[in-house]
Amino acid sequence: MSVVNDVLKNLDQRHAQEQMRDSVAYTFTQDSPRSYWLLGSLLAALCLCAGFALNVWYQVNKNKLSIDLPTNLFVLDEQLEPVLPINKTAMVFNKPIAPKEVLVPKKMVTKTAQTVAVNKAVTYIKEGDDKAIKSILPETPKVFQDEVKLRLMIKENPSIVFQYIKDNYQNYLYQADLLAMAAQAEQRSNNHESAIELYKGLIVQQPKDARWRAGIAISLEISGKLKSAKHMYALAIKMPNLPLALKNFSKQRLAILR
């Protein structure tokens, strides 16, 4: 009987609880809306950081120039003029004119096939006609071919030029023409620290050549060393033998940096 009584008692208690619950005004719970303030704050902070980083990048890069430098920027104004090879067998040496000596017309030095080819190649170089240069190149002397091939390599694939020079020319550090090509190639490949060191070597070897001051100034500027770059640009402009194209370029860069 105690079990039955306990069950009945529990039923009575449950019934009483139900009646009490029903007598209380209907209540309900409502989920509070989710708060997105933390996510919003995080996004705002990220936007601020991105804006700050972009501003810093702009300040650092606003004065930097394009790496797409003109191909013949470092070429001396008269350097591309063809030099005709001398035919020694046709050389005529002047002799003292004896009294009453009759002057006989001397035989003119004629152009060889290689000379004609060199002249054509130089014209094509000036015009920037790479296809024509390659077609005429086999007809030119080997020493001329080697230089022109390096020039074309600087234009088409500058990143391999320095290693090519190191592999094929043991004494390149003591040859200003090879050192200059290596420096320009490294500059065009954005290896400006390497270009700076190469231009330093050129300045030591040829301290009176203004091209190397302007060349190192370009890499110094792109590397962010603006004070040194301005000094080198100004120094190059004051030197008498700076090629016209490079002089105008240096003046433009110096005006921007000021």
C-alpha positions in Angstrom: 0.0 0.0 0.0 2.9 2.4 0.7 3.8 2.2 -3.0 0.3 3.1 -4.1 0.3 5.9 -1.6 3.6 7.2 -2.8 2.3 7.1 -6.4 -0.9 9.0 -5.5 1.1 11.5 -3.6 3.3 12.1 -6.5 0.3 12.5 -8.7 -1.2 15.0 -6.3 2.0 17.0 -6.2 2.3 17.0 -10.0 -1.3 18.1 -10.4 -0.7 21.0 -7.9 2.3 22.1 -9.7 0.4 22.1 -13.0 -2.3 24.2 -11.5 0.2 26.7 -10.1 1.9 27.0 -13.5 -1.3 27.6 -15.3 -2.3 30.3 -12.9 0.8 32.3 -13.6 0.7 34.7 -16.6 2.0 33.2 -19.8 5.7 33.9 -20.1 8.0 33.2 -22.9 11.7 33.6 -23.6 13.1 35.3 -26.6 16.7 34.8 -27.8 18.5 38.0 -27.7 19.7 39.1 -31.1 23.3 38.1 -31.8 25.8 40.8 -31.3 28.2 41.4 -34.2 30.1 44.2 -32.6 33.2 42.0 -32.1 33.2 40.9 -35.7 32.7 44.5 -36.9 35.5 45.8 -34.7 37.8 43.1 -36.1 36.9 44.0 -39.7 37.4 47.7 -39.0 40.9 47.0 -37.5 41.9 45.0 -40.5 40.7 47.8 -42.9 42.8 50.3 -40.9 45.9 48.1 -41.0 45.5 47.5 -44.8 45.1 51.2 -45.4 48.2 52.0 -43.3 50.2 49.4 -45.2 49.0 50.7 -48.5 50.0 54.2 -47.5 53.4 53.1 -46.4 53.9 51.2 -49.7 52.8 54.3 -51.7 55.2 56.6 -49.8 58.1 54.2 -50.4 57.3 53.6 -54.1 55.9 56.9 -55.3 59.3 58.1 -56.6 60.4 54.9 -58.0 60.8 54.6 -61.8 59.9 51.9 -64.2 62.6 49.2 -64.9 61.7 49.4 -68.6 64.7 51.6 -69.4 65.5 52.5 -73.0 67.8 50.0 -74.6 70.5 52.4 -75.7 70.3 54.6 -72.6 74.0 54.0 -71.7 75.3 54.1 -75.3 77.6 57.1 -76.0 76.1 59.3 -78.7 78.9 58.5 -81.1 79.5 54.9 -80.0 77.2 53.3 -82.6 79.0 54.9 -85.5 80.6 52.1 -87.5 84.4 52.0 -87.5 85.7 50.7 -90.7 88.4 48.0 -90.4 91.6 49.1 -92.0 92.9 47.1 -95.0 96.6 47.2 -94.3 97.5 46.0 -97.8 95.8 49.0 -99.2 97.3 51.6 -96.9 99.3 54.4 -98.5 101.9 56.3 -96.6 102.7 59.8 -97.7 106.2 60.4 -98.8 108.1 63.7 -99.0 107.3 65.3 -102.3 110.5 65.6 -104.4 110.9 68.7 -106.7 108.9 68.4 -109.8 107.5 65.1 -108.7 104.2 64.2 -110.5 101.5 63.2 -108.0 99.9 60.0 -109.0 96.3 59.2 -107.7 96.5 56.6 -105.1 94.2 53.6 -104.9 91.2 54.2 -102.5 90.6 51.9 -99.6 87.6 49.7 -100.5 85.1 48.3 -98.1 85.2 44.6 -97.4 82.1 42.4 -97.1 82.5 42.4 -93.4 82.7 46.2 -93.3 79.4 46.4 -95.2 77.8 43.9 -92.8 79.0 45.8 -89.8 77.6 49.1 -91.2 74.2 47.4 -91.8 74.2 45.9 -88.4 74.9 49.2 -86.7 72.1 50.8 -88.7 69.7 48.0 -87.5 70.9 48.5 -84.0 70.0 52.2 -84.1 66.6 51.4 -85.6 66.0 48.7 -83.0 65.3 46.1 -85.7 66.4 42.9 -83.8 65.2 40.6 -86.6 67.4 42.3 -89.2 70.4 42.4 -86.8 70.2 38.6 -86.3 70.0 38.0 -90.0 73.1 40.1 -90.8 75.1 39.1 -87.8 76.8 35.9 -89.2 78.4 38.1 -91.9 80.2 40.3 -89.3 83.5 39.7 -87.4 83.3 37.4 -84.4 84.3 40.1 -81.9 81.4 42.2 -83.2 79.0 39.2 -83.1 79.9 38.6 -79.4 79.1 42.1 -78.4 75.8 42.3 -80.3 74.7 39.0 -79.0 75.2 40.3 -75.5 73.3 43.4 -76.3 70.4 41.4 -77.6 70.5 39.1 -74.5 70.2 42.2 -72.3 67.0 43.1 -74.1 65.5 39.7 -74.4 66.6 37.8 -71.3 68.7 40.0 -69.0 68.5 37.6 -66.0 71.0 35.2 -67.6 73.5 37.7 -68.9 75.7 38.1 -65.7 76.0 34.3 -65.3 76.8 34.0 -69.0 79.6 36.6 -68.8 81.0 34.9 -65.7 81.0 31.5 -67.4 82.5 32.7 -70.7 84.8 35.6 -69.8 87.3 34.8 -67.0 88.7 38.4 -66.7 85.3 40.2 -67.1 86.0 42.2 -63.8 88.9 43.9 -65.6 87.0 44.6 -68.9 84.8 47.6 -68.6 82.6 46.8 -71.6 81.7 43.4 -70.1 81.3 44.8 -66.7 78.9 47.5 -68.1 76.7 44.9 -69.8 76.6 42.8 -66.6 75.6 45.9 -64.6 72.8 46.9 -67.1 71.5 43.3 -67.2 71.4 43.1 -63.4 69.6 46.4 -63.3 67.0 45.3 -65.8 66.5 42.0 -63.8 65.8 44.0 -60.6 69.0 42.7 -59.0 69.9 46.2 -57.9 72.3 45.4 -55.1 74.4 43.4 -57.6 74.1 46.2 -60.1 75.3 48.7 -57.6 78.5 46.7 -56.9 79.1 46.3 -60.6 78.8 50.0 -61.2 81.2 50.7 -58.3 83.7 48.6 -60.1 83.1 50.5 -63.3 83.6 53.8 -61.5 86.9 52.6 -60.1 88.1 51.5 -63.6 86.7 54.5 -65.5 86.2 57.4 -63.0 85.8 60.0 -65.8 82.9 58.2 -67.5 79.6 59.8 -66.4 77.5 56.9 -67.5 78.4 54.8 -64.5 77.4 57.5 -62.0 74.0 57.7 -63.7 73.7 54.0 -63.8 74.4 53.5 -60.1 72.0 56.4 -59.3 69.2 54.5 -61.0 69.7 51.3 -58.9 70.3 53.4 -55.7 66.9 55.1 -56.3 65.0 51.9 -56.9 66.7 50.4 -53.8 65.3 53.4 -51.7 68.7 55.0 -51.2 67.3 58.4 -52.4 70.0 60.7 -50.9 72.8 58.8 -52.5 70.8 58.6 -55.8 70.3 62.3 -55.9 74.0 62.9 -55.3 75.0 60.6 -58.1 72.4 62.0 -60.6 73.6 65.5 -59.9 77.3 64.4 -60.3 76.6 62.6 -63.6 74.8 65.6 -65.1 77.7 67.9 -64.3 80.2 65.6 -66.1 80.9 66.5 -69.7 80.6 63.1 -71.4 77.1 62.0 -70.3 75.1 60.7 -73.4 72.2 63.0 -74.2 69.5 60.4 -73.6 71.0 59.5 -70.2 71.4 63.1 -69.3 67.8 64.0 -70.0 66.7 60.9 -68.1 68.9 61.8 -65.1 67.5 65.3 -65.1 63.9 64.0 -65.0 64.7 61.6 -62.1 66.5 64.3 -60.2 63.6 66.8 -60.6 61.1 64.1 -59.3 63.3 63.3 -56.3 63.6 66.9 -55.3 
